[in-house]
Amino acid sequence: MRIIIKSPKSLIDYETDFAARMTSNQFSALGIKVKLENIITELKSLEYFNNLKEKEFNEKIISTRLKNSWSTENVLRSIKDLYDDDQIIFTLQWAFPQAYYSVFMSFCAYLNMINTELDNHSKVIKKFGEFIEQGKYPDSISFYASGVKPIDFHNISKSHALSSIHFDPFDEKSVDTQTCQFLKATREIDLNNKKTNMKSAFKTKRNKTKKSLSRLDWEKVSHSLGLTTVLSLLYRKRIKSNYDNIDTFVSPDIDPIGTFNSLIKVVNSLNFINESYISKLLNINKLKEIFNGCALKEKPFIQERLEIISTL
């Protein structure tokens, strides 16, 4: 009889599987958190949204950015049509960049409508956070993290859990706790990256770069970074899917279908909001005209959003 001895999992394997489960939990929580039905109700009573008025706009720029957003979202959604369920796991790493860029382009289209032109991702993400802090977005997506140590949560709270991996999708507190963990981990990564980019700004009395930062220095880093929002979460995964931790996305512990479906829900909700704001500024009929003039005019997911937007 042949005896097969399996090698025990290494620490790296355990960390990869843990990260895979956390990714599944966090995106599941995010998909639950940003329900479109709630957003529609909140928009109808949101003062900032209702006060938006029609204005002149650069049709070429707006059309290009909207078409880029729609096209990227279409590629994301098409994955389920092109691949069997057991193959989607091998496409997940590229779903995150598609999700981020689709939302990024629809938000940039809106920024252009209000005469705000930003030249890089960090500035766009920071502006998104400013709008949330100013109450310009629906409550369902207006949760964020700020500060350094301790990191503060706003419009959302972290509850005690059995463990960091514990998740009950039917428990609102569990959903919020997973979302808070996602915000916290993302902010810690972003703060360290921002600190590295700002290191030349922190000097000792002898004009040498500081090896460790003071509380005041960290506050400057935090201010430069801005808030950590849902857009920050999408951007973080867009970076990771391109450069490292690829094993997380092909781990047997990840739920590829659930994560993929949650990602689409988040993109659908965020693009709905941005398109709703744009429709207020350029008129819903003009928005439909832009849509009908592009190659995606038969896509039901865009048609459905525009029909709902026309009722707001």
C-alpha positions as CSV (number, residue, x, y, z in Angstrom):
1,M,0.0,0.0,0.0
2,R,1.3,3.4,-1.0
3,I,1.1,6.0,1.8
4,I,0.9,9.7,0.7
5,I,2.0,12.2,3.2
6,K,0.7,15.7,2.7
7,S,3.0,18.5,3.6
8,P,1.6,20.8,6.3
9,K,0.6,24.3,5.2
10,S,3.3,26.9,5.5
11,L,2.7,30.2,7.2
12,I,2.5,31.9,3.8
13,D,-0.3,29.4,2.8
14,Y,-2.3,30.3,5.9
15,E,-1.8,34.0,5.4
16,T,-2.9,33.7,1.7
17,D,-6.0,31.7,2.7
18,F,-6.9,34.1,5.4
19,A,-6.5,37.1,3.0
20,A,-8.8,35.2,0.5
21,R,-11.5,34.7,3.1
22,M,-11.2,38.3,4.3
23,T,-11.5,39.6,0.7
24,S,-14.7,37.5,0.2
25,N,-16.1,38.8,3.5
26,Q,-15.3,42.4,2.9
27,F,-16.7,42.6,-0.6
28,S,-19.8,40.7,0.5
29,A,-20.2,43.3,3.3
30,L,-19.6,46.2,0.9
31,G,-22.2,44.8,-1.6
32,I,-24.8,44.7,1.2
33,K,-23.8,48.1,2.5
34,V,-24.3,50.0,-0.8
35,K,-27.8,48.8,-1.7
36,L,-29.2,50.6,-4.8
37,E,-32.8,50.6,-3.4
38,N,-31.6,52.6,-0.3
39,I,-29.5,55.0,-2.5
40,I,-32.5,55.8,-4.7
41,T,-34.6,56.7,-1.7
42,E,-31.8,58.8,-0.2
43,L,-31.1,60.7,-3.4
44,K,-34.7,61.8,-3.6
45,S,-34.4,63.7,-0.3
46,L,-30.7,64.8,-0.6
47,E,-30.5,68.6,-0.6
48,Y,-27.3,68.8,-2.6
49,F,-28.6,66.5,-5.4
50,N,-32.0,68.3,-5.6
51,N,-30.3,71.7,-5.9
52,L,-28.2,70.8,-8.9
53,K,-29.2,72.8,-12.0
54,E,-28.6,72.4,-15.7
55,K,-25.5,74.1,-17.1
56,E,-23.3,74.2,-20.2
57,F,-20.8,71.4,-20.6
58,N,-18.1,70.1,-22.9
59,E,-20.0,67.3,-24.7
60,K,-16.9,65.6,-26.1
61,I,-15.2,65.3,-22.8
62,I,-18.3,64.1,-20.9
63,S,-19.3,61.7,-23.6
64,T,-15.8,60.2,-23.7
65,R,-15.6,59.7,-20.0
66,L,-19.1,58.2,-19.7
67,K,-18.4,55.8,-22.6
68,N,-15.1,54.8,-21.0
69,S,-17.0,54.1,-17.7
70,W,-19.8,52.2,-19.4
71,S,-17.4,50.2,-21.6
72,T,-15.2,49.2,-18.7
73,E,-18.2,48.2,-16.6
74,N,-19.5,46.1,-19.6
75,V,-16.2,44.2,-19.7
76,L,-16.5,43.5,-16.0
77,R,-20.1,42.3,-16.3
78,S,-19.2,40.2,-19.5
79,I,-17.0,37.9,-17.4
80,K,-20.0,35.9,-16.3
81,D,-21.1,35.4,-19.9
82,L,-17.7,34.4,-21.1
83,Y,-16.6,32.0,-18.4
84,D,-18.1,29.1,-16.4
85,D,-18.5,29.5,-12.7
86,D,-15.4,27.3,-12.0
87,Q,-13.3,29.5,-14.2
88,I,-14.3,32.9,-12.9
89,I,-11.7,32.6,-10.1
90,F,-9.0,33.0,-12.8
91,T,-10.5,36.3,-14.0
92,L,-11.0,37.8,-10.5
93,Q,-7.6,39.5,-10.4
94,W,-8.6,41.7,-13.4
95,A,-12.1,42.4,-12.2
96,F,-10.8,44.8,-9.5
97,P,-9.0,47.2,-11.9
98,Q,-12.1,47.2,-14.1
99,A,-14.3,48.0,-11.2
100,Y,-12.1,50.9,-10.0
101,Y,-11.6,52.4,-13.5
102,S,-15.3,52.3,-14.3
103,V,-16.2,54.3,-11.2
104,F,-13.2,56.5,-11.5
105,M,-14.3,57.6,-15.1
106,S,-17.9,58.3,-14.1
107,F,-16.8,60.4,-11.2
108,C,-14.3,62.3,-13.4
109,A,-17.2,63.0,-15.8
110,Y,-19.1,64.5,-12.9
111,L,-16.1,66.5,-11.8
112,N,-15.8,67.9,-15.3
113,M,-19.5,69.0,-15.2
114,I,-18.7,71.1,-12.1
115,N,-15.6,72.5,-13.7
116,T,-13.2,70.5,-11.5
117,E,-10.3,69.0,-13.4
118,L,-7.9,66.8,-11.4
119,D,-4.7,65.3,-12.8
120,N,-4.1,62.1,-10.8
121,H,-5.8,59.3,-8.9
122,S,-4.9,60.5,-5.4
123,K,-6.4,63.9,-6.0
124,V,-9.6,62.4,-7.4
125,I,-9.9,60.0,-4.5
126,K,-9.3,62.8,-2.0
127,K,-12.0,65.0,-3.7
128,F,-14.4,62.1,-3.5
129,G,-13.8,62.0,0.2
130,E,-14.4,65.7,0.5
131,F,-17.7,65.4,-1.1
132,I,-18.7,62.6,1.3
133,E,-17.6,64.6,4.3
134,Q,-19.6,67.6,3.0
135,G,-22.8,65.6,2.8
136,K,-23.0,65.6,-1.0
137,Y,-23.5,61.9,-1.3
138,P,-26.2,59.5,-0.1
139,D,-25.8,58.0,3.4
140,S,-25.4,54.5,2.1
141,I,-21.9,55.3,0.7
142,S,-21.0,58.1,3.1
143,F,-19.0,55.9,5.5
144,Y,-15.3,56.6,5.9
145,A,-12.1,56.4,8.0
146,S,-9.9,59.3,9.1
147,G,-6.9,60.0,11.4
148,V,-3.9,57.9,12.2
149,K,-3.8,56.1,15.6
150,P,-6.4,55.5,16.5
151,I,-8.2,55.4,13.1
152,D,-11.6,56.9,13.5
153,F,-14.8,55.7,11.7
154,H,-17.6,57.9,10.6
155,N,-21.2,57.0,9.7
156,I,-20.3,53.4,10.6
157,S,-19.2,51.6,13.7
158,K,-17.0,48.6,14.5
159,S,-18.5,46.1,16.9
160,H,-16.8,43.3,18.9
161,A,-16.7,40.1,16.9
162,L,-15.8,36.5,17.7
163,S,-12.7,37.0,15.4
164,S,-11.7,39.2,12.6
165,I,-12.7,36.6,10.1
166,H,-16.2,36.1,11.6
167,F,-18.9,37.4,9.2
168,D,-22.7,37.1,9.3
169,P,-24.2,38.7,6.2
170,F,-27.6,38.9,7.9
171,D,-26.3,40.9,10.9
172,E,-26.0,44.6,10.2
173,K,-23.3,45.0,12.9
174,S,-21.3,42.2,11.4
175,V,-21.6,43.9,7.9
176,D,-20.4,47.2,9.4
177,T,-17.5,45.5,11.3
178,Q,-16.2,43.8,8.2
179,T,-16.5,47.2,6.3
180,C,-14.6,48.9,9.1
181,Q,-11.8,46.4,9.0
182,F,-11.6,46.9,5.2
183,L,-11.4,50.7,5.8
184,K,-8.8,50.4,8.6
185,A,-6.5,48.0,6.7
186,T,-6.7,50.2,3.6
187,R,-6.0,53.4,5.5
188,E,-3.0,52.0,7.2
189,I,-1.5,50.9,3.8
190,D,-2.3,54.3,2.2
191,L,-0.8,56.2,5.2
192,N,2.4,54.4,4.9
193,N,2.5,54.9,1.1
194,K,1.8,58.6,1.5
195,K,4.5,58.8,4.2
196,T,7.0,57.3,1.8
197,N,6.0,59.8,-0.9
198,M,6.4,62.7,1.6
199,K,9.6,61.6,3.3
200,S,11.6,64.6,1.8
201,A,9.2,66.9,3.7
202,F,10.2,65.6,7.1
203,K,13.6,66.8,8.2
204,T,15.6,66.8,11.4
205,K,17.3,70.0,12.7
206,R,20.4,68.9,10.8
207,N,18.3,68.7,7.6
208,K,18.4,64.9,7.4
209,T,15.3,62.8,6.6
210,K,13.6,61.7,9.7
211,K,13.7,57.9,10.4
212,S,10.5,58.1,12.5
213,L,7.7,60.6,12.4
214,S,6.1,62.6,15.3
215,R,2.4,62.8,16.0
216,L,2.3,66.1,14.2
217,D,4.2,64.7,11.2
218,W,1.6,61.9,10.9
219,E,-1.2,64.4,11.1
220,K,0.3,66.1,8.1
221,V,0.4,62.7,6.3
222,S,-3.2,62.1,7.2
223,H,-4.3,65.5,6.0
224,S,-2.4,65.1,2.7
225,L,-4.0,61.7,2.2
226,G,-7.6,62.8,2.9
227,L,-10.3,60.4,3.9
228,T,-10.5,56.6,3.3
229,T,-13.8,55.9,1.4
230,V,-15.3,53.2,-0.7
231,L,-13.4,54.6,-3.7
232,S,-10.2,54.1,-1.7
233,L,-11.1,50.4,-1.2
234,L,-11.6,49.8,-4.9
235,Y,-8.3,51.6,-5.7
236,R,-6.4,49.5,-3.1
237,K,-7.6,46.2,-4.7
238,R,-6.8,47.6,-8.2
239,I,-3.1,48.1,-7.1
240,K,-2.8,44.7,-5.4
241,S,-4.3,42.8,-8.3
242,N,-1.6,44.2,-10.6
243,Y,1.5,43.8,-8.4
244,D,1.4,41.4,-5.6
245,N,-0.7,38.9,-3.5
246,I,-1.9,37.2,-6.7
247,D,-2.2,34.0,-4.7
248,T,-5.0,35.6,-2.7
249,F,-7.2,35.7,-5.8
250,V,-6.7,32.1,-6.8
251,S,-6.9,30.6,-3.3
252,P,-9.5,27.9,-2.8
253,D,-10.6,29.9,0.2
254,I,-11.9,32.8,-1.8
255,D,-15.5,32.9,-3.0
256,P,-15.0,34.1,-6.6
257,I,-18.7,34.2,-7.6
258,G,-19.8,36.0,-4.4
259,T,-16.9,38.5,-4.6
260,F,-17.6,39.1,-8.3
261,N,-21.3,39.7,-7.8
262,S,-20.6,42.0,-4.8
263,L,-18.1,44.0,-6.9
264,I,-20.7,44.5,-9.6
265,K,-23.3,45.7,-7.0
266,V,-20.8,48.3,-5.8
267,V,-19.9,49.5,-9.3
268,N,-23.6,49.6,-10.2
269,S,-24.5,51.7,-7.2
270,L,-21.6,54.2,-7.5
271,N,-22.0,54.7,-11.2
272,F,-25.7,55.2,-10.7
273,I,-25.0,58.0,-8.2
274,N,-22.5,59.7,-10.5
275,E,-24.8,59.4,-13.6
276,S,-27.7,60.8,-11.5
277,Y,-25.7,63.9,-10.7
278,I,-24.6,64.3,-14.3
279,S,-28.2,63.9,-15.5
280,K,-29.2,66.8,-13.2
281,L,-26.5,69.0,-14.8
282,L,-27.0,68.2,-18.4
283,N,-30.6,66.9,-18.5
284,I,-31.6,63.3,-18.6
285,N,-32.6,63.4,-22.2
286,K,-29.1,64.6,-23.2
287,L,-27.6,61.7,-21.1
288,K,-29.8,59.2,-22.9
289,E,-28.8,60.8,-26.2
290,I,-25.1,60.2,-25.3
291,F,-25.9,56.6,-24.4
292,N,-27.9,56.0,-27.6
293,G,-25.1,57.3,-29.6
294,C,-22.6,54.8,-28.4
295,A,-21.9,51.1,-29.2
296,L,-23.4,50.0,-25.8
297,K,-26.9,51.3,-26.5
298,E,-28.4,47.8,-26.3
299,K,-26.9,47.0,-22.9
300,P,-29.7,46.6,-20.4
301,F,-27.8,47.5,-17.2
302,I,-27.2,51.0,-18.5
303,Q,-30.8,51.3,-19.8
304,E,-32.2,50.3,-16.5
305,R,-30.1,52.8,-14.6
306,L,-31.1,55.6,-16.9
307,E,-34.8,54.7,-16.6
308,I,-34.6,54.9,-12.8
309,I,-32.6,58.2,-13.0
310,S,-35.4,59.7,-15.1
311,T,-37.8,59.2,-12.2
312,L,-35.7,61.1,-9.6
